[in-house]
Amino acid sequence: MVKFVQLLLAFTAAFSVMGQSGKTYLVNDKNFYDLQVPFIEVQICNKFLSRKVIMFIDYGQENRGRKTCILKESDGSDAEFNSNVDVLNFLTYSGYELIHTQYFQDSSGSRSGNLTLLLKNLSFQPAAPPD
């Protein structure tokens, strides 16, 4: 039993390291890993003329302009992912739990390709409600 628990802890630590992989990601010039909010909403969109996807993050910030909400690499470039599942894996390894998903449809009823995710921050520790 002790070996099983040790093995489980080793896998958990490995996934935690894989999720952050030493990179810094920014949203609204804030470190993504330092966001102290209970929930985030993520919209996944196809990158223009690419097979990659990017994500827009709403954590309740005041400035939610489209360009400022894109998850960025530390060098200022858009963080790109291979697929919707790649984004979900990244967010899961970063300590978020999927709560709800929704595809947006255009007026013809077809899917636009934009997927919205609502996620819970599993590491959030409430101090006091905001004013």
C-alpha positions as CSV (number, residue, x, y, z in Angstrom):
1,M,0.0,0.0,0.0
2,V,2.8,2.4,0.9
3,K,4.5,1.7,-2.5
4,F,1.1,2.5,-4.3
5,V,0.8,5.8,-2.5
6,Q,4.4,6.7,-3.3
7,L,3.8,5.8,-7.0
8,L,0.6,7.9,-7.0
9,L,2.5,10.9,-5.5
10,A,5.3,10.5,-8.1
11,F,2.8,10.6,-11.0
12,T,1.0,13.6,-9.5
13,A,4.3,15.5,-9.2
14,A,5.3,14.5,-12.7
15,F,2.0,15.8,-14.2
16,S,2.3,19.0,-12.2
17,V,5.7,19.6,-13.6
18,M,4.6,18.7,-17.1
19,G,1.8,21.2,-16.9
20,Q,4.0,24.1,-16.1
21,S,7.0,22.9,-18.0
22,G,9.1,25.8,-16.8
23,K,7.4,28.2,-19.2
24,T,5.7,31.4,-18.2
25,Y,2.3,32.2,-19.7
26,L,0.7,35.6,-19.4
27,V,-2.9,36.9,-19.7
28,N,-3.4,40.7,-19.4
29,D,0.3,40.9,-18.4
30,K,-0.3,38.7,-15.4
31,N,1.3,35.3,-14.8
32,F,-1.3,32.7,-15.7
33,Y,-0.1,30.4,-12.9
34,D,-0.6,33.2,-10.3
35,L,-4.3,34.0,-11.0
36,Q,-6.1,33.9,-7.7
37,V,-9.7,33.4,-8.9
38,P,-12.1,30.5,-8.3
39,F,-13.2,30.2,-12.0
40,I,-12.0,31.1,-15.5
41,E,-13.8,31.0,-18.8
42,V,-11.7,30.0,-21.8
43,Q,-12.7,30.4,-25.4
44,I,-10.7,28.2,-27.9
45,C,-10.4,29.6,-31.4
46,N,-8.7,28.4,-34.6
47,K,-5.6,30.4,-35.3
48,F,-5.9,32.2,-38.7
49,L,-4.3,30.2,-41.5
50,S,-3.1,27.5,-39.2
51,R,-4.1,24.2,-37.8
52,K,-3.2,25.4,-34.3
53,V,-5.7,26.8,-31.8
54,I,-5.3,29.7,-29.3
55,M,-7.3,30.6,-26.2
56,F,-8.8,33.7,-24.7
57,I,-9.1,33.7,-20.9
58,D,-11.7,35.6,-18.9
59,Y,-10.9,35.5,-15.2
60,G,-13.2,38.5,-14.3
61,Q,-10.7,41.1,-15.3
62,E,-11.9,44.6,-16.1
63,N,-10.0,44.9,-19.4
64,R,-11.3,42.1,-21.6
65,G,-10.3,43.4,-25.0
66,R,-9.8,40.5,-27.4
67,K,-6.0,41.1,-27.8
68,T,-5.3,41.4,-24.0
69,C,-7.2,38.2,-23.1
70,I,-5.1,35.9,-25.4
71,L,-2.8,33.5,-23.4
72,K,0.7,34.6,-24.4
73,E,4.1,33.1,-24.1
74,S,6.7,35.1,-22.0
75,D,8.1,36.5,-25.3
76,G,4.8,38.0,-26.2
77,S,3.8,35.5,-28.9
78,D,0.4,33.8,-28.7
79,A,0.5,30.5,-26.9
80,E,-0.5,27.9,-29.6
81,F,-1.9,24.4,-29.0
82,N,-2.4,21.5,-31.3
83,S,-6.1,21.0,-30.6
84,N,-9.0,21.6,-28.1
85,V,-7.9,18.5,-26.2
86,D,-4.3,19.8,-26.0
87,V,-5.8,23.0,-24.4
88,L,-7.8,21.0,-22.0
89,N,-4.8,18.9,-21.0
90,F,-2.8,22.0,-20.4
91,L,-5.5,23.5,-18.2
92,T,-5.9,20.2,-16.3
93,Y,-2.2,20.0,-15.6
94,S,-2.2,23.6,-14.5
95,G,-4.7,22.8,-11.8
96,Y,-8.1,23.5,-13.3
97,E,-11.1,21.2,-13.5
98,L,-13.6,21.3,-16.4
99,I,-17.1,22.3,-15.3
100,H,-19.0,23.1,-18.5
101,T,-18.5,23.3,-22.3
102,Q,-20.4,25.0,-25.0
103,Y,-20.0,25.4,-28.8
104,F,-21.1,28.6,-30.3
105,Q,-23.3,28.3,-33.4
106,D,-23.8,30.8,-36.2
107,S,-27.2,31.7,-37.6
108,S,-27.2,28.7,-39.9
109,G,-27.0,26.4,-36.9
110,S,-23.5,25.1,-37.8
111,R,-20.7,25.1,-35.3
112,S,-18.4,28.1,-35.7
113,G,-15.4,26.2,-34.3
114,N,-15.3,28.3,-31.1
115,L,-15.5,26.2,-28.0
116,T,-16.0,27.8,-24.6
117,L,-14.9,26.1,-21.3
118,L,-15.8,27.0,-17.8
119,L,-13.1,25.7,-15.4
120,K,-12.7,25.7,-11.6
121,N,-9.3,26.6,-10.1
122,L,-8.5,23.7,-7.8
123,S,-5.8,25.6,-6.0
124,F,-7.9,28.6,-5.2
125,Q,-7.8,29.5,-1.5
126,P,-10.4,32.3,-0.7
127,A,-9.1,34.9,1.7
128,A,-12.1,37.2,1.8
129,P,-14.8,38.2,-0.7
130,P,-13.9,41.2,-2.8
131,D,-15.4,44.6,-2.1
